[in-house]
């Protein structure tokens, strides 16, 4: 069976990584969460107190990001060999990720690595610019959307599940989702936008199973045509 590249883009908390992981497992493809790479750079900036763009750019040669497959089929992000999967998922790291992702040099640094990972195809990659910048030739481009309220509710639950002892404020999460949407879609460097040839999936009112079924159908059709 011919292997293709699947590019999945969309706003934060649209369930991109869930469907990307499911599809990769279904197709026996490699899954790459590019948001985790921006988050790892954000975490590095927090830890080293790098506030200016120039400081972050100068540190790039010291930042090595890898993914370590886990026995349960998931993978953890490694920052210079350290497993930082938990640390990169905080609101703070997410906000720093959004900021560092606006720096052209950071994007170039990560996009190059992402393109290298896809050279043999058979990959599902999710992010904001995968179908537009990283793999404009991807065999299948999906653009996921859901309403900000639905996404804030999902993120709220995710944060609460991961940090059961911390008080999480839903309104703060919603504000954060809206701010991040704005930044992601209005930045100068590779703003989030739908590729002209992307298939749009609004999953606000779809169950995970319905979404998985729909996307597998689209994937199978695309592979058989390629
Ligand atoms: O998908 P996420 O929330 O984990 O992404 C974290 C931040 O990284 C988000 O604000 C947007 C940015 N990002 C990006 O600019 N380009 C990508 N390909 C992936 C993520």
Boltz pocket constraint, residues with backbone or C-beta under 6 A from the ligand:
constraints:
  - pocket:
      binder: B
      contacts: [[A, 12], [A, 13], [A, 34], [A, 35], [A, 36], [A, 38], [A, 39], [A, 94], [A, 97], [A, 98], [A, 99], [A, 101], [A, 126], [A, 127], [A, 128], [A, 129], [A, 130], [A, 180], [A, 184], [A, 190]]
      max_distance: 6.0
